[in-house]
Structure formats: structure tokens, C-alpha cells
Amino acid sequence: MVVVTGVLKEEIVGVFREMLPLLENGKLIKRNYARGIIGGNEVVTLYGLVGKVESAMLAQAIIDKFNPRYIIHCGSAGAIHPELKIGDLVCGNVYFEHDFKSEKKVPIEASTALIEKISDVYDSINFGPIVSGDVLVSDKETKMRLYETFGAYAVDMDSAAIAKVCYQNGVEFCSLKVIVDTSEEQARIEYEQNFRKFASLPSTIISELLDKHLL
């Protein structure tokens, strides 16, 4: 089984609309989920993972209920790498919690199998570190610190938390994000302007992956 998650409904719709047949609708910790088939894969979609605590809580609940082999997290992120622009795609190959204070920065690696298959279905993807924290990054100084400290490509509030839970449970994970803001002073305005335009792109790519590959 493959579970595809997102923060908001728009971020998983690319997978949800391709599930035929739709086998089940239900709730998990007050969040709606749907279960169906894409290609030869049994797939569950679920959204509503806001921040690291909720993301970790729901990731563990997903694993306990569905026992998936893979969790793929789709959605939007802010750019950290200076060459990334709005609309670019980033697939995390490692994940860090940037707001966890520790002298040792311990990365959590993504699933190599998922990265290979994502590369096979879409060739315009940037692979690099994604950092997560419970704060909106919206100033150039913080952005540059995250780039210099982690070599980060993108920042969000959820991927690293899900990656950590998956690692502890032996579930393969990766996060595919589209850049919707620059993580600088105008980030909130950029997010509002770009989210609806780009939000479904990562899940649309994942639906192609699921249709092409048996996971």
C-alpha cells in the first residue's frame, strides 16, 4: 500500500481524482481519507497535517491503521536554495528539523526506490535537502542561514517530522514539493498568489508514478 499525504486538500487532489475504483471513504483522527486503486497500487490519500506535531501524530496513526510500505508527502514549500524559483519542484533526498536545537545535525534519508521512480516519470525535479520547522520562514537572513547550515533546497513545516516517524517504523518515505514562495519578506503574499496555481502539481506527478509503476 501507498499513502499520499498533504497539508491541504488541493495538495493531494492529483492522486485522489485518479483513484478508480474508489474503495472506501473514512476518517482517521478527524481527518478524511480515501482508499482506492491507481494502476496496480492500493492507495490512500489523507490531508490535514499542519506543523510537526500533527504531522508526526498522523503519520503514526496512518502506519498503525494501514501498515503502508510507502508514504509520499505532497505539497508546497518555500525556496531556500538561491537558484530555485516559484513553480520549481523539489524532492527531498534528506530531511532535517531546522528548529530542533542540537549540536549534531542528523539527516533522515529518503527512500531511494521512490526517488528513482520519481526521476523516471518527471525529469525537471531538483533533489536536495528539505528542512522543516514550526515557523514560517519569511526573511532573507533566516533563509541564508538555513542554506549555509543545511545546504537546504526548500523549507516546510511537516516533511522532516513525517520522515522521522517513517524511519522509526521502517516505512519508506519521500516528500515532493513545489515552490510557491521565496522565503523572504514577501513570502506570505507570494504564497497567496501561487498556492492554488501550483499546489496540485506534485500529487499529479505521483499519480503518474502510481499508474506507471507497481510499488
N, C-alpha and C positions, 0 to 999 in steps of 0.2 A: 504493500500500500504506500501511496504517496500523499502527504498532506501539504497543501499550499495555503499559506497564511498571508495576511496583510493587516495593516493598521485600520484602513477604511475599506468600505465595500468596493469602491472604484479600483482598488489595487488588486483585487482577486477576480474581477469580472471576466477577464480574458480567459480564465480557466473555467469559471462557473458556466458561462454560456456555451461551452463546448462539451459539457458532460451529457452524453447520451448513451444509454438511458440514465435518467436521474433516479437513483435507487431509494434515497432517504433524505428527509429534512429533519433536523432536530436542534436541540440546544445543549451546549456544554458550558457550564459556569456562566449562564445567562447570555451567551453568545450563540448566534445562529450558525449552524454548519449544514453543509450539503454533501452528500456522498453519491458518486456516480462513476461512469466509465469514460475514459478517453483512450482511444487506441485499444491496447490490451491491458491498460492500467486501471486499477481501482483507485479512485482519487477522492479526497475530502478537501473541501475548501472551508475556511473559517477566518473571520476577521474580528477586530476589536482588541488588538494587542497594543496598548498605549503605554509607553515607558518600559523600563527594565523590569519592574516588579510584576506588572501584569503580563508582560511577555514571558517571563520565566514561569509564572503561575500557569498560564495557559499552555505553554509548551509541555510542562509536566502532565497536565490534565489530558492533552492530546495523546501523549505517549502511553499513559495509563489506559485510556479508553480504546485507542485504535491500534496500538503497537505497530506504528509505521516503520518501514525501512528507511524512508527519506522524509525530511521536512524541507520544503523550499519556501523561503520568505520573500515576498514580492512587495515592491512599493517605491516610495520616493525618498530622496536623501539630499543633503546639501553637499556641494563640491568642496573638497579640501585641496586636492592636487591642483596646482595653479593653471594647468593646461586644460582642465575639464571645463566644459560649458554646459549650459542648460540644454536638456534633451539627450545628453550623453548617457550611456549605460555603464554601470559598474557592477561587476560580480566580485564579491569579497572572496579572496583566497585565504585570508586570515582575519581574525576579529579580536579587538581589544575593547575593554571598558576604559574610556579615557578619563572618567571622573572617579575611578577607584584608585585611591592613593596607596601606592606600593612602590618600593624601590625597584622591584623586579617586574618588568612588563612581560606577562605571559600570554603569548598568542594562542588562539584556538584555530586550528586549521579547518578549512572547508573540505567537503567531500571531493576527492579527485575525480571520481566517477561522474558526479554531477557537472563539474567544471568541464570535463571532456565533452559531455553530451551537449551542454550549452554552447560550447565553441563550435560544435558540429552544426547546430541549427541556425546560428546567427554569428556573423563574423565581425561585427562592429561593436565589440564589447571590451571594456577596459577591465583588466584583472589586477586587483591590488587590495591592500588592507582597508577594511571598514571599521571605524571606531564608533562606539555608542556611549551615550550618557544621558542622564535625565535633565538636560538643559538644551535650549535652542541656541545653537552657535550662530551669532549674528554680528560678529565684529572681526576685522581683519587680523588683529593681534592674536586672538584665540585660534583663528583658522591657521595662521602660520605656525603657532606653537604645536598644534596637532600634526601638521605636516612634518615639522622638524623632529618631533618626538617619536612619532609612529610611522612616518612615511605614508600617512593615510591618503587614500583617494577620496573617500566620502565619509560623511558623518550622519548618524541617525540616532534614534532613541531605543532601539529594540534588537538589532541583529546579534550583537555580542551576547546578550542575555539568553536568547534562544540557542545560540551556538554552544554556550556553556552547558545548558541543560541537555542538549543533544549529545554532547561529548560524554557527559556523566552517564548517560543511558545507552551509549553505543548506537545512536541513531545518526545516519549520515545527513549532513546539513549544508546548505549554501543559501546565500541571500543575493538576489538580483534586484538592483535599484536603478532608478532613473533620476538624474539630477534635475531638480526643479528650482534650486536657488543657489546662490554663490557663497553662502555662509558669511556674508559680510553685512554691512549696516542696513542694506535694503532687502535682507532675506525675507522678512515677513511679506512684503509687497510682492516680491518675486514668486514666493510660494502661492499666494492667492492668484496670481496671474497665470501660473504654469501648471498647477497641480492637475486640474481637470483635463488639460490638453494632453498630458503625458502619463498620467497615473496608471492606465491600463496596459502600457507597453510591456513592462516586464512579465506580467501574467499572460499576455498574448504570446510572447516568446516561449514561455513554459508550456503553454497548451500545444504549441507546435512540437516541442520536445516530447511531450507525452504521447502525441499522435504518432511520432516517428520512431520512438524508442520504447522498448519494453523494459521497465525498471524493476 
